């Protein structure tokens, strides 16, 4: 018996690996969003006396955008781990662009 398991568990390992990569990506996105928010908040606070409070909405919106941009790649990480043949985007492109 191999260390990876048999043929039956190969798909489960791919799904687990994809979920792991996707969850790491989401965690990294949260970290980047919070770092972005802190950086902009500190800059706003240096500029004006109550700048961090005045710019709170704008700083938060920018941070959410930064986090969303990074987290949007999580689905690609998951699908890439499953393999190219099972990628739903490939089926969609075949349907839209028949050769």
Secondary structure, DSSP 8 states (H G I E B T S, - for coil): --TT--GGGHHHHHHHHHHHHHHHHHHHHHHHHHHHHHHHHHHHHHHSTTHHHHTHHHHHHHHHHHHHHHHTTHHHHHHHHH-GGG-HHHHHHHHHS--
